[in-house]
Amino acid sequence: MDPWMRPACKVMMVLGLLTMLYTCFGCATPEAVHHATIVDNLVPVPVHREPPPALLVPVDGGPLPEFVAPTDPAATSALTPEGERRLKEWLLALRERVDSWRAWATAGGGKL
């Protein structure tokens, strides 16, 4: 080997050895210790409320009205006057039921 190569090889060998030692031991840091604390987060939990039985029964608005042909002499709005009365009864019964559900749902402090 040439005489001028010998010092370069020694320098490279020393640098390689130092790099290896630094890699193995120089970068090692003590492991950080993390302490965990348990915290209770108290949040309100929704509770299922049973609706009153009156809201669960089928709506009884009487017999359903029967639509008639517009050419029928008894028709005023494709319904006979008796059919219009029955339809109004059904609509009022359904409106009362919706109002009852709203009142029940908002009685517990919730919003509908």
C-alpha positions as CSV (number, residue, x, y, z in Angstrom):
1,M,0.0,0.0,0.0
2,D,1.2,3.5,-0.7
3,P,2.5,5.4,2.3
4,W,0.1,8.3,1.8
5,M,-2.9,5.9,1.9
6,R,-1.9,4.5,5.3
7,P,-2.8,7.7,7.3
8,A,-6.1,8.1,5.4
9,C,-7.1,4.5,6.2
10,K,-6.3,5.1,9.9
11,V,-8.4,8.3,9.9
12,M,-11.3,6.5,8.2
13,M,-11.1,3.6,10.6
14,V,-11.1,5.9,13.6
15,L,-14.0,7.9,12.2
16,G,-15.9,4.7,11.5
17,L,-15.2,3.5,15.1
18,L,-16.3,6.8,16.6
19,T,-19.4,6.8,14.5
20,M,-20.3,3.3,15.6
21,L,-19.7,4.2,19.3
22,Y,-21.6,7.4,19.0
23,T,-24.5,5.6,17.3
24,C,-24.6,2.9,20.0
25,F,-24.0,5.0,23.1
26,G,-24.0,8.7,22.3
27,C,-27.6,9.0,21.2
28,A,-29.0,7.0,24.1
29,T,-31.0,9.1,26.4
30,P,-32.8,7.9,29.5
31,E,-36.4,6.9,28.8
32,A,-38.9,9.5,29.8
33,V,-41.3,8.4,32.5
34,H,-44.9,9.4,31.9
35,H,-47.3,9.3,34.9
36,A,-50.9,8.8,34.0
37,T,-53.7,10.1,36.1
38,I,-57.2,8.8,35.9
39,V,-59.9,11.6,35.8
40,D,-63.6,11.0,36.0
41,N,-65.5,13.1,33.5
42,L,-69.0,13.2,34.7
43,V,-71.4,13.9,31.9
44,P,-75.2,13.6,31.8
45,V,-76.4,10.3,30.3
46,P,-79.7,10.3,28.5
47,V,-82.3,8.0,30.2
48,H,-85.0,6.4,28.2
49,R,-88.4,7.4,29.4
50,E,-91.5,5.4,28.7
51,P,-94.3,7.4,27.1
52,P,-97.7,7.3,28.8
53,P,-100.0,4.6,27.6
54,A,-102.5,7.2,26.2
55,L,-99.9,8.2,23.6
56,L,-99.3,4.6,22.5
57,V,-102.8,3.7,21.6
58,P,-103.9,4.1,18.0
59,V,-105.5,7.4,17.1
60,D,-109.3,7.0,16.9
61,G,-110.8,9.6,14.7
62,G,-113.7,7.5,13.6
63,P,-114.2,5.9,10.3
64,L,-112.1,7.3,7.4
65,P,-113.9,9.5,4.9
66,E,-114.6,8.2,1.5
67,F,-113.7,10.3,-1.5
68,V,-116.3,10.7,-4.2
69,A,-116.1,11.7,-7.8
70,P,-116.1,15.4,-8.4
71,T,-119.2,15.0,-10.6
72,D,-121.2,13.5,-7.7
73,P,-123.9,16.1,-6.8
74,A,-123.2,15.6,-3.1
75,A,-119.5,16.4,-3.5
76,T,-118.3,19.8,-2.2
77,S,-114.5,19.0,-2.1
78,A,-114.3,15.5,-3.5
79,L,-115.9,14.6,-0.2
80,T,-119.5,14.5,0.9
81,P,-120.4,16.8,3.8
82,E,-120.3,13.8,6.1
83,G,-116.8,12.9,4.7
84,E,-115.6,16.4,5.4
85,R,-116.8,16.2,9.0
86,R,-114.9,12.8,9.4
87,L,-111.7,14.2,7.8
88,K,-111.8,17.2,10.2
89,E,-112.3,14.8,13.2
90,W,-109.2,12.8,12.0
91,L,-107.1,15.9,11.5
92,L,-108.1,17.3,15.0
93,A,-107.4,13.9,16.6
94,L,-104.0,13.7,14.9
95,R,-103.1,17.3,15.9
96,E,-104.1,16.6,19.5
97,R,-101.9,13.5,19.5
98,V,-98.9,15.5,18.1
99,D,-99.4,18.2,20.7
100,S,-99.6,15.5,23.4
101,W,-96.3,14.0,22.2
102,R,-94.6,17.4,22.2
103,A,-95.8,18.2,25.7
104,W,-94.6,14.8,26.9
105,A,-91.2,15.1,25.2
106,T,-90.5,18.6,26.5
107,A,-91.8,17.9,30.0
108,G,-88.5,16.2,30.9
109,G,-86.5,19.4,30.1
110,G,-85.5,18.2,26.6
111,K,-86.3,20.1,23.4
112,L,-88.2,18.7,20.5
